[in-house]
């Protein structure tokens, strides 16, 4: 098969590209490198540098290759930035996504897998969160993804475009073989921030809130290994033969900030430098996914379910490349 991966130079996208290549498929990566890294794209994949807003260039890609499915990973994804620039988030996440979907449908590609987010749920009423939970996003980022999900639902009836919206919780870890990892600028995710603080590459970790109604007072989140996340994208493809789907992807078990720090300390063999601070506005006490529907309908199950496994792969990546892909490019 041949697949298009938009955002394939990014964190999750690059791991999906590896999984597809490992399975023997052909891959074309479309990325503008605004947040991704050229060095993250394997040599075996075709690479096209272009912005999704350049509709003519995107149409040229579909004219040059035929695709069995599109995996759409390219998006703005920082919640704080979305609060400052809501119109930009709607323009880039919504308009560009729908333009890509329309181009795919017109080219005869009828399978579309969307990288969505748990932010569509806002502050959940119940945990674990199921796909049937109310979608009430509390920031423009979550709203932009929900708008795309809703538009894709209409596109199935109108254009025959079957879609899978995969609502990520917290992607973490790195390729177990060390071929890819997490490299954001700025880095906002807990596990890499804790690791990079321990390596001396970042200031001490800031713990936002120690008085939540959780077992140790710190916020609880569901961490899913990025390789398992990539595997879920591939697992949903046969399900699309029967129509569009929406799935939550997580491990189904939450870990607190303190538990993550303890896992980093076990793997690193040294303490995580940190300071405690007040809560951040809008942070819910706990976000944990129920992935039972995904497991039941596709047979997917995480291979790296233990927190220490996830942290170990992340530590190995960052310890070997504390400057990330930028160090590799400089070399």
Secondary structure, DSSP 8 states (H G I E B T S, - for coil): -EEEEETTTSHHHHHHHHHHHHTT-EEEEEE--SSS-GGGS-TTSEEEE--TT-HHHHHHHHHH---SEEEE------HHHHHH-HHHHIIIIIIHHHHHHHHHHHTT--EEEEEEEGGGG-S-SSSSB-TTS----SSHHHHHHHHHHHHHHHHHHHH--EEEEEEE-EEE---TTSS-----SS---HHHHHHHHHTTSS--EEEE-S-SSSTTSS-EEEEEEHHHHHHHHHHTTGGGGG--EEEEES-S-EEEHHHHHHHHHHHHTS---EEEE---TT--SEE-B--HHHHHHH----S--SHHHHHHHHHHHHHH-TTTHHHHHH-
